[in-house]
Amino acid sequence: MEAPLYSYDNAIRETAWVELDVDLDRDGHRDRLAADIIRPSEPVKAWRRKHPGRATPTPRAG
């Protein structure tokens, strides 16, 4: 396992809502999906800009 590159405790946490084209619960409104975004508050290191980020789907996280 790799050592963390950034502090998780100081991370910036945001939630982005995405409206879907479906109405699975049949309430008459299009459903929305919440995407929780956790990103480092520290400046991005130059070498890290060249590498893609990592997305980890976690249903009911937190």
N, C-alpha and C positions, 0 to 999 in steps of 0.2 A: 504494500500500500504506500502511495506517495504521501509526502508531507504536504499539508495545505499551503497553497501559494498566498492566500489572503485570509484575513481574520473573519471567521463566520459571525462572531459576536458583533462586529462593527458593520456587517453587511447592510446594504440598502434593500428593503423589502417593499415590493409593489404588487398590486393585483391589476391585471388587465382583463376586461370583459370582452368576449367575442360573441356576437350574435350569430346564431346558426340559421340555416334555412329549413329547419324542421321544428315541429311542435309535438314532441314525444309525449308530453303530459296532457295534451289535448285541452289546454286551457284557453285556446284562441290566440295565443301569443307565441312568437318564435322563441325558442329556447336560447339561453345564454350559457356560455362556458367560462369559468373563471380560470385564468392562468396566473399562478403565483410566480413572480420573478424575484430571484435573489441574486444580487450582483455586488461585487466588492466596492467598498467606499474608497479604497486606496487607489492611487493612479495606476493605470494599466502599464505593465512593464513592456518595453519595446519588443522583446522577443515573443511575448504572449499575443500581440496583435496579429501575428502571422498564423496562429493556430485557431481552429474553430472552437467555439464554446461547447458546453455539454448540456444537453437537455435530459432531465430525468423525470419521466411521468410518474407521479405518485398520487393515486386516488385517495382522497380523504386524508391527506397529510396534515400533520399538525395537531 
